[in-house]
Amino acid sequence: MGFFSRLQAQGVTQARKIQPFDQSRSRAAWRDTFKATNKEDGKDAPGPKNRSIANSDASVRYLLNALRSRSPGGWTDNRYEQSRHFYGIPYIAGHRSAEQMAQSEFRVYVKDPDHPEGKRPVAENDDSPGGRLIHLLKCPNSEETWGELCYAWSVQMDLTGMALTWVVPNMLGEPVELYPIATAYAIPQPVMNPTYPHGYYRIQPQHPYGPFSTWPSPVTAAGAPIPAQWMMRMKFPNPLFRYDGYSPQTGMRLLIDEIEAIDKSRWYSQQREINPSAVLNFEADSEAQPLPEEEIMRIRAEMEADFQGPDNRGRLYVATPGAKLEQWGTSPKEMDYVTSWDQIAGAVFAGLGIPKPVAGVVDGSSYSQLFAALKQYHLLTLQPKLNRIAGVLTRFLAPMFGEDLIVELRTPRIDDQELKVNKLSALMNAKAISKNEFRQEFE
């Protein structure tokens, strides 16, 4: 006797019943919220294709229209300043992460209810809408490849929290080119009018010359307005603003500032340190007078020119009669820069989601440690970022080719060869596979 049969035999037959969906109650609640009349009930009923709000409170309409709009808003951080910090630890982590992103692969599927997985892959040489989407992603423009496109997306998201891509359509409205746009060069313009119903981005490159120079002219592209509906946005969610991304540099600004301060302190310690190999002192003169201000400035200039910096290290120093050269201040080692730098660098790497072995800053890592770090990075950082990008491609770009298209991104497989050999050896010893099958696994 089954479990439910035993319950019925014991008299336990009362189960909670799920109430069926009451469409009339749903429409009544919708009318109460948006103040719609019975006459408008039929055409403005709740549903994905019925998005109008009739006779509702003005503030409710404005709020809902703002949430639905793709109009850009002003940046919440200085995106140009964030982009300039692509050096040091942020560069090491961001470059390695972008290189891993560039190795990703994409697949385009079309929904098929008859397929066991509910979708079937689209052939690359297919002339269907899915095939044209594959060609666009594989050759986004005349210069860049899919890997370079992913590299640009990853760098912009790690620096500014948002990656913008200009989707260039043909006369039929189908995208034919994709151009990644630096977030710092795009100035959001939320002004909506018949020409730009969702606002636009004004592209203002910071270049002194050439076709992308700052000053607009008949031969330059500076100040070009790009409609917001043709700008694809990939971003890390901002806790306050829906239209803007949240930069990892904003979340780790204190840690990044600290490690940059340590690097600058080390740099200037080398450039301004005075470390002679010998000091030649003269006996003090009892009748010596204080030096005039001009003489002090002359001595300072000579000291800086002759002894400051690593190039002047080890020179002979001849002291002024009665003077003695003494060490002043503390060295980076005495300030515990060695330990603190490593701790802060580890926190920055963690904030950017890349383990130290993957970034290449750990020399003594074994193969097993590198494999574990790669698996951790792919599982916690790379694949979630690819899933976020794939969702934008499926939601924004794929519908321009067809309603049933799906884009999926996958990272390259990371296999532990030692573990694989052990498993295959155990199977071969158990005569579960042949030597030829063992050999084929490594071809």
Buried (B, 14 or more C-beta within 10 A) or exposed (E): EEEEEEBEEEEEEEEEEEEEEEEEEEBEEBBEEBEBEEEBBEEBBBEEEEEEBBEBEEEEBEEBEEEEBBBBBEBBBEBBEBBEBBEBBBBBBBBBBBEBBBEBEBBBBBEEEEEEEEBBBBEEEBEBBBBBBBBBBEBBBEEBBBBBBBBBBBBBBBBBBBBBBBBBEEEEEEBBBBBBBBBBBBBBBBEBEEEBBBBBBBBBBEEEEEEBBEEEEEEBBBBBBBBBBBBBBBBBEBEEEEBBBBBBBBBBBEBBEBBBEBBEEBEEBBEEBBBBEEEEBEEEEEEEEEEEEEEEEEEEEEBEEBBBBEEBBEBEBBEEEEBEBEEEEEEBEEBEBEEBBEEBBBBBBBBBBBBBBBBEBEEEBEEEBBBBBBBBBBEEBBBEBBEBBBBBBBEBBBEBBBEBBBBBBEBEEBEBEEEEEEEBEEBBEEEEBEEEEBEEEEE
